């Protein structure tokens, strides 16, 4: 009997000590979490609150924070769960989930769910609410403005400003019961961004983010080896399963070529071998860099001409009814086409080509020295620096060189003119423009970087027709053809000033929102990717 009594007392004491220890351990755990994760507005990223830093102090009341993210039992409500899900899937927006304290958030919420006392749960809910709110502000800025603060060395275009007061924005979203919708609405409104973000979701569903690569040689080096290497690469990129038949291999290769801006001919040429040799993770980085670049841009209207340099494409968009695509040729590596935002000023029919001095000296003069009839045959005119005409045959071209060159060249309009039959002029400090070209075969190439910086447009007459119709101009495409037949140059001034956007975005999408990865021909994304995935970025 005594033994039973002593045993019961021992059990009671043991349980009491154990409960105290558990309570003490939990208290220590909570204290550590508060010390580790709590933050104040003084230590906060002030770039997210450009004008109203005091709003953050009044914003962080327990009632406000908890009502946004938690239910009455201090468990996450639907908004809180959906937001954490977005943070977990931040890579769908080209962002790293680790930047948004996802592991910390999960750890705290796990303890909240396990907590037995309302006091402990309330303290932790207040802490978690602050973390969720902080990361709502940070993610909102990243979605709207981008991660990289200084982009001056990455683009010549002006970057939009970040002017959103995130505390006010979140409160407004909460009052309208649209916290998540408002967050996602911070993203760029351009169609190109929206489609690319959807394409990123598709890419992540069908691909791994493996860093594995398979070096692929062209078929000209060793055709059998190239096929074996290509099969390995296509498995890595999830285009074919292992041990595929030749039919499945060719089908997968053609699909890969199409989705990387190449001719889907099933031939392992130089460009295909290069594209296959990259890892899936590198392509993810390219898509992330393209989404980042879109976030630097101001909003557009529905009417514009858009040129994407590495895609070698031009689109004219007029409202909801017209969107036509044209192939283009852009500047070669040593004459890169710059990024430009401007507006169309006029169209010139049967244009003269006013040859830049560098081209006059380095190309036209060189060809004239080799062929004394070259300039005459190609309709060039020569003037002094005072614009006095000079006979081509009167000049001793062998005696002319770079140091004593004192001429101005102009090429008359016509089928041999470098600008073709029509050009499109818009103000920019680089003096580039859109134009027709007599050299049509370049439009059939995969990599179309051959010009001196200006942009050659396939079917330029169709573009001129659409611009003049949009402008409701007195001149029409028939007027253009009329001046061409008369061999007369004619400027046709525009009144509506259609916006022109020339950008460098390595990833586009097709009509099904599948990402098309183009080659980074100017190597402009290397620094963007380095900065995006650098650990020094503000977390």
ABEGO torsion letter per residue (X at the ends): XAAAAAAAAAAAAAAAAAAAAAAAAAAAAAAAAAAAABBBAAABBAAABAABAAAAAAABBAAAAAAAABBAAGBBBAAAAAAAAAAAAAAAAGBBAAAAGAAAAAAAAAAAAABABAAAAAAAAAAAAAAAAAAAAAAAAAAAAEABABAAAABABBBBBBABBAAAAAAAAAAAGAAAAAAAAABBABAAAAAAAAAAAAAAAABBABABBBBBBBAAABAAAAAAAAAAAAAAAGABBBGBBAAAAAAAAAAAAAAAGBBBAGBBBAAAAAAAABBAAAAAAAAAAAAAAAAABBBBBABBBBBBAAAGBBBBBBEAABBBBBBBBBBBAABBBBBBBBBBABBBBGBBBBBBAAAAAAAAAAAAAABAAAAAAAGBBBBBAAGBBBBAAABBAAABBAAABABBBBBBBEAABAAEABBBBBBBAAGBBBBBBABAAAAABABBBABAGBBBBBGAAAAAAAAAAAAGBABBAAAAAAAAAAGBBBBBBBAAGBBBBBBBBABBBBAAGBBBBBBBAAGAAAAAAAAAABAABBX
